[in-house]
Amino acid sequence: MKKLFSWLLILVGIGVLLYPTAQTQYYQYKQEKMISSWEESLLTVDSIETNTEITIEVDSSFNNDSSLSDVVSVNTTTDIQDPSNNEEEERIAKEEEEKRKAEYIKENMEGILVIDSIDLKLPIIRGASAENMLLTVTSFKNTGIPGEIGNYAIIGHRNLTYGRNFNRLGEMKVGDIIKVVTDNGTFNYTVNEIFLVLPNDVGVLFGTKLEKRITLITCDPMGKPTHRLIIRGNIIE
């Protein structure tokens, strides 16, 4: 019994000694996995043309007592006239698919991105996956939160159709206002930096413990992108 107790003490001691190392390795693994996910998303944003025809309408009367679902409506459009049976079936299938996309956006969005200077008003979906980026602009997990200290990072495609997603992001200038509308309020940011980085530069996603920052990311130039266009702003308190 005494011998068993001694062995237990030894095992506990070894566990105590190894715990900090194991904990460090676990957090390092989680961090590497997060950065790998960020890098994959940054490499996925190359310019593409999608078939999604979703129109987002945002009620300007939004206030802190409103919910996003109350102020956002999503419409789908079709252009087919005098369809045959096959064409009618295709039209119905397309319309149903667009409705499913619209419902997914409404259920999963965390806010609305508004940039008056380039006439942009889009829902923001949490999670910068390739699938989400086909629908609208998306925010990176494990970056910042709108209105709070950190770096709220949003990424979007520059579609070939003029005015779609981040197509006009290159027209922005220092001093422009970026607005993020959420259920917790509306947060305004002033653009103070515009620059280019390489596609795998995840450093643009890091925040600080002092600033409330927003970062918009898209591919550059359109067509054959070699870099990422970065629009960065700080909150207007």
N, C-alpha and C positions, 0 to 999 in steps of 0.2 A: 504493500500500500504506500509506504514511504517512497519507494522507488518510482511508482506510478505518479505520485504527486510531484516528485522532482522533475520527471519528464514533462509533465504538464506545464510546470513553471518555465522550463526551457523553451517549450513550444510557444507559450505566450510571449516570452521575451523575444524570440525570433520574429513572431508576428508583429510585435510593437516596432521592432527595428525595420522590418520590411514595409510596413504600412505607408510611411511617407513616400518611399520609392514607388510603390504600386499606385498610390494616389496620383503622383506626378505623371507617371506613365499613362494613366487613364485620361487625365485632363489633356495631356499632350496628344493622345490618340483622338480625342473629341475635337480638339482644335485643328488638327491636321485634316480630319474628316470635313469639318466646317469649311476650311479654306479650300479643300478640293471641290466641294459643292459650289462655292463662290466662283472658283476658277472655271468650272464647267459651264455655269450660267453666263459668265462673261464671254466665253468662247461661242455660246449658242446664239448670240444676239445679232449675227450677221444679217444684212438686209434680205428680206424675202417678201414675196407677195402672197397674201392669204385670200381665201374666198369668203371670209367672214364679213357679213354686211350688217353689223349691229350699230344702231344709232342710240347714243346715250343722251338723255335729256335730264338736266339737273335744275331743280327749282331753286331760284335765287333767294327764296324766303327761308332757307335753312337756318336753324338756330340750335342752341345747345339742348333744347327740349325735343328736337326732332330726331327721328331715326333715319339712317341712310335709306332704308327701304321706302320711307315716306316721300323722299325728295328725288329719288332716281327712278326713271322709267326707261325700259329698254324695248325698242321697236325693231322688228325685222321687216325687210322689204324684198319683193320679188318683181321681176320685170317680164315674166312670161305671159303672153296674151294668146287667146284662142288655142289652148293646148289640146293635143290629141290625148288619148288615154294614157300612153306612156309618158308624155310630157306632163300630164296632170299628176301622175304618180310621183314623178321626179320633183315636181314643184312642191307637192305636199310633204315629201320626205325631206326636202331641203328646208322647208318652213319649220317642220318639227325639230330638225337638228339645230336650227338657229334659236328656236325657243328654249331648247335644252341648254344651249350655251348661255343664253341670256339669264336663265334661272340660276345657272352655276355661278355667274358673275355676281348676281344679287346676293346669293347665299354666302359667298366667300370673300367679298370685298371688305377692305378695312377702311376705305376712305375714298375721296374724290380728289383728283389732281386738277387744279385749275391754273392756267397760265394765260392771262388775257392778251399779252403782247403777241402771242402766236395763235390765238383763238383755239386753245386746247382745253378740253374738259373731258376727263376720262376716269372711270373707276380704277382703283388700285386693288389688285388681288395679292394677298400674302403668299409668298413662295415663288421664287424666280425659276420655275420649271419651264421647259420648252413648250409644254402644253398650255400653261397659263399665258406665256408670252404671245401665243398665237391669238389670244382673245383680247388682251389689253396690256397695259403696263403693270409691272409687278414689283413688289418690294422684296428685299433679301431678308430671309430669316436670320436671326442672331445679329442684326445690326441695330439701328436705333428705332425709336418710337416717335411718332409725330408730336412735336411740342416738348419733348424731353431732352435732357443732355445726352449727347451721342450723335451718331451719323445715320440719319434716316435715308437709306439708299434705295433708289427706284431705277429699274432698267426696262427698256422697251425697244421694239423693233423700229426701224425707219422703213416703212412700207413704200412700195413704188408709187402707190396712189397718193397724190398730193394731199397733205393735211391729215393723213392717217397716222395714228400713234405718235411716235417721236420724229416723224418726217421733217418737221420744221424746227427742230431743236437747235439746228445750226444758225437760225436767225436771231437767237436770244443774245442779249447784251448785258454787260455789267450794269446793275441797277434795276433790272427787271424784277418783278414780284412773282414768286411762286406761292400758290395757296394750296393748303391741304385741308380738306373738310372731313371731319370725323364725327362720330357720335359724342366725343368728348370736347368738341369745339372746333373752331377754325384757326389754323396756324399760318401766319404769313412769314415768308423768308425773302430776303433781298439777295440777289445774285451778286457775288463778289469775286468769283473766279471762273474762267472758261479755259480749258486746256485739253490736250490730247495725251493718252497713255497707250502703252502696248496692250494687246488683248488679254494677257494673263496677269495684268498688274492688279492684284487684289488689295494693294495698299490703299486704293481710293475708297475702300469700304470701311476702313478703320475709323473709329471716332476718337474723341478726346473726352476727358472728364471735366472740361470747362465749357465747351461750346454746344449749342443746340444747332446742329447742322443738317442740311439736306443735300443729297448728291443725286443728280440725274445722269444716267449712263445710256449711251446708244452707240451704234457702229459708225465708223467714219473712214473714208468717204462712202457714200452709197454705191451700191453695185459691186465693187470689189474692195471691201473694207480692209484696212491694214492696222487701224488704230481704234480706240474708243474715245468718243467725245464726252467730256465731263463738264457738267454745269453744277457749280457748287454755290450754296448760299447759307447765310446764317439767319436765325430767327429774328423777327422784329418783336421785341418784348412789349 
